[in-house]
Amino acid sequence: MLSSVIIVVVTLIVKCLCLPLEDFYPFGSRKGDKSVSHIVGYSKVILSEDLIFFNQLHRELIVNNNGVISFERPFNVIKPLKFPANNSLIAALWTDPNAKRTGRVFYRYSTDRVLLDRASKEIQNVYSMPFSPTSMFITSWNVADNANQRSLRGTALMSNPFQLVIVQDKHHYQCYMLFLYGDNLKIIQSRVSDVIVTAGYDADNGQNFANIPGSWTMEINGLNETSNVGVPGMWIFNCDAYSEE
């Protein structure tokens, strides 16, 4: 009896440690976000300043419905790849692009000082270097529509939003990526062998790339409970020109 009680308590604690939706950066049409067309499957965004991504500067990026930010072209590749993938990509949660039928994708460029200060604090809790960001790009994917499970058998469906925040200081060429995964993250597959989901990034230089632990396995369901910064559901990576990550 005592062991059963302990198991229940531990389970409750784990659930409470997940990142609640309220801790995401604000998103949605009411916040001024634009959304990606379900029909087209991607949106090309022209930025007002160059975006730093390791040894590259980009004035435009492409928000794809499959959980990927690309730079050179739309990237609705059928089968997610492990990194390195020989392309400049950031994969918040790269899934079968058929998942685009199940929800909406929001994005916006922001210089909101309150949000920049928040990002600065979260990053400086991990990295010791001073960081005074000048802008950020927030992308929020929400492909939650479990009613479509039967028609999309084998497709990865998320039951909650996930988010990628790219924040930079253009004056000092500093840039960071924040990956956020909310509670109740669940990737549904028809078979365990069908688990093909990638989270991470690739600078296409043979040096700067990473697969977040759990990619291509059922452990990807636990992204909201894991972290590289001590905050369950949050992963932060440095991607400026001097980064060795």
Secondary structure by P-SEA (a helix, b strand, c coil): caaaaaaaaaaaaaaaaccccccccccccccbbbbbbccccbbbbbbcbbbbcccccccbbbbbcccbbbcccccccccccccccccbbbbcccccccccccccccccccccaaaaaaaaaaaaaccccbbbbcbbbbbbbbbcccccccccccbbbbccccbbbbbbccccbbbbbbbbbbccbbbbbcccccbbbbbbcccccccbbbbccccccccccccccccccccccbbbbbbcccccc
